[in-house]
Amino acid sequence: MQEELRSLGWNEEGLRGRPKGHSGKVKIARRLRQETTMSLKWIAQRLEMGAWTYVSNLLREQPEPSAAQEVLPLCQ
């Protein structure tokens, strides 16, 4: 958790001040879900993201590709 906050340049106050669906919060939630056994309820509360069902819906969406993950057009 602290590692992700540092990578985003946030502190605990910065986390609270961001909207519940902020892409940074979703990134942290996705990593917590993949690398820990924390429940969606815990993640939603800890990151102040609203209801756990909202977090579940956000995590189900495909993450936006980063510059390192360039999407190539399909050949037809």
C-alpha positions in Angstrom: 0.0 0.0 0.0 2.7 2.5 1.0 4.8 1.6 -2.1 1.9 2.4 -4.4 1.1 5.6 -2.6 4.8 6.7 -2.9 4.8 5.8 -6.7 1.8 8.0 -7.2 3.3 10.8 -5.0 0.4 10.6 -2.6 0.1 10.5 1.2 -2.8 9.4 3.3 -4.4 12.9 3.0 -4.0 12.8 -0.8 -5.7 9.4 -0.9 -8.7 10.8 0.9 -9.0 13.8 -1.3 -9.2 11.9 -4.6 -12.6 10.8 -6.1 -13.6 7.2 -5.3 -13.1 6.0 -8.9 -9.8 7.8 -9.5 -7.5 5.7 -11.7 -4.8 5.7 -9.0 -7.1 4.2 -6.5 -8.2 1.6 -9.0 -4.6 0.7 -9.6 -3.9 0.3 -5.9 -7.1 -1.8 -5.5 -6.2 -4.0 -8.4 -2.7 -4.7 -7.0 -4.1 -5.4 -3.5 -6.6 -7.8 -5.0 -4.0 -9.6 -7.0 -1.2 -9.8 -4.4 -3.1 -10.1 -1.1 -6.1 -11.9 0.4 -7.8 -8.6 1.4 -11.5 -8.6 0.8 -13.2 -6.1 -1.5 -15.0 -4.6 1.5 -11.6 -4.0 3.2 -10.1 -2.5 0.0 -13.2 -0.2 -0.5 -13.0 1.1 3.0 -9.2 1.5 3.2 -9.1 3.4 -0.1 -12.3 5.3 0.5 -13.9 4.1 -2.7 -17.5 3.7 -1.6 -19.3 0.3 -1.8 -17.4 -2.9 -2.4 -19.7 -3.6 -5.3 -18.5 -0.4 -7.0 -14.9 -1.5 -6.5 -15.8 -4.9 -8.0 -17.2 -3.3 -11.1 -14.1 -1.1 -11.5 -11.8 -4.0 -11.2 -13.7 -6.0 -13.8 -13.0 -3.3 -16.4 -9.8 -3.7 -18.4 -7.0 -1.4 -17.3 -6.0 1.3 -19.7 -2.8 0.3 -21.6 0.3 2.1 -20.5 2.9 3.5 -22.9 4.9 0.3 -22.4 1.9 -1.8 -23.5 1.2 -0.3 -26.9 -1.9 -1.7 -28.6 -1.2 -2.7 -32.2 -3.9 -2.6 -34.8 -5.3 -5.9 -36.0 -4.4 -7.0 -39.5 -7.4 -7.7 -41.7 
